Amino acid sequence: MFAALNACWRPPSGADNLEATVRFSLNASGALIGKPMITHSKLGSDDDLNRQFMAAVLKSLASCTPVAVTPALGAAIAGRVLTILFRTGERRAGAAFSLRG
């Protein structure tokens, strides 16, 4: 599931060392529940690039959901808060994820 979300993320060119943490919930079929909430961001000095970066983060969640989940996974995550960290630059090995419930 998280690999699918990460695969949809396309950060803008030149967006180095930016990050955003987003909290969201999915239902049992993998669709978003409500609006994702950005809970942290580390942005740069270029306001236009910052806007593009944040738009790419939110677009990845909107365009990649619903995500394919098994019935067991869907039952386990339904309504729980999921947290994803989108990061660019040297430390980026993809987005980092956590599940809190």
C-alpha positions in Angstrom: 0.0 0.0 0.0 2.7 2.5 1.0 4.8 1.6 -2.0 1.8 2.4 -4.3 1.5 5.8 -2.6 5.2 6.5 -3.0 5.2 5.5 -6.6 2.6 8.2 -7.4 4.6 11.0 -5.8 6.4 13.2 -8.3 8.2 16.0 -6.5 8.9 19.1 -8.7 12.3 19.5 -10.3 14.7 21.4 -8.1 12.9 20.6 -4.8 15.9 19.6 -2.7 15.8 19.0 1.0 12.1 19.7 1.4 9.8 17.6 3.5 6.2 17.3 4.6 4.5 15.0 7.0 0.9 14.2 6.3 -1.7 12.5 8.4 -4.7 10.8 6.8 -7.1 7.9 7.1 -8.4 5.3 4.7 -11.5 3.3 4.8 -11.6 -0.5 4.4 -11.5 -0.3 0.6 -8.4 2.0 0.6 -10.2 5.3 -0.1 -9.4 8.5 1.7 -11.6 9.5 4.6 -11.8 13.3 4.7 -8.9 15.6 3.8 -5.3 14.8 4.5 -3.7 17.1 7.1 -0.2 18.5 6.7 1.2 18.3 10.2 4.8 19.4 9.6 6.8 20.9 6.7 10.4 21.9 6.2 10.4 24.2 3.1 12.9 26.4 1.4 13.2 30.0 0.4 11.5 29.7 -3.0 7.8 30.2 -2.4 6.7 29.0 -5.8 8.8 25.8 -5.5 7.4 25.3 -2.0 3.8 25.5 -3.3 4.7 23.1 -6.1 6.1 20.7 -3.6 3.1 20.8 -1.3 0.8 20.4 -4.3 2.7 17.3 -5.4 2.4 15.8 -1.9 -1.4 16.3 -1.8 -1.8 15.3 -5.4 -0.1 12.0 -4.8 -2.6 11.1 -2.1 -5.6 12.2 -4.2 -4.5 10.5 -7.4 -3.4 7.2 -5.8 -6.4 6.5 -3.7 -8.2 4.3 -3.4 -5.2 2.0 -2.9 -5.5 -1.7 -3.3 -5.7 -3.4 0.0 -6.6 -7.0 1.0 -9.7 -7.4 3.1 -7.6 -8.1 6.2 -5.4 -5.0 5.7 -8.5 -2.9 5.0 -10.1 -4.1 8.2 -6.9 -3.3 10.1 -6.4 0.2 8.8 -9.9 1.4 8.4 -10.3 4.7 10.2 -6.8 4.6 11.7 -4.5 7.6 11.4 -1.7 7.0 8.9 1.3 9.2 8.8 3.5 9.6 5.7 6.7 11.7 5.4 7.5 13.0 1.9 11.2 14.0 1.7 13.4 15.2 -1.2 17.2 15.4 -1.4 20.0 13.2 -0.3 18.1 11.4 2.5 15.2 10.5 0.2 14.9 6.8 -0.2 11.2 7.2 -0.9 8.6 8.4 1.5 8.6 7.1 5.1 5.4 5.8 6.6 3.9 4.9 10.0 0.7 3.6 11.3 -0.8 4.8 14.5 -3.9 3.5 16.0 
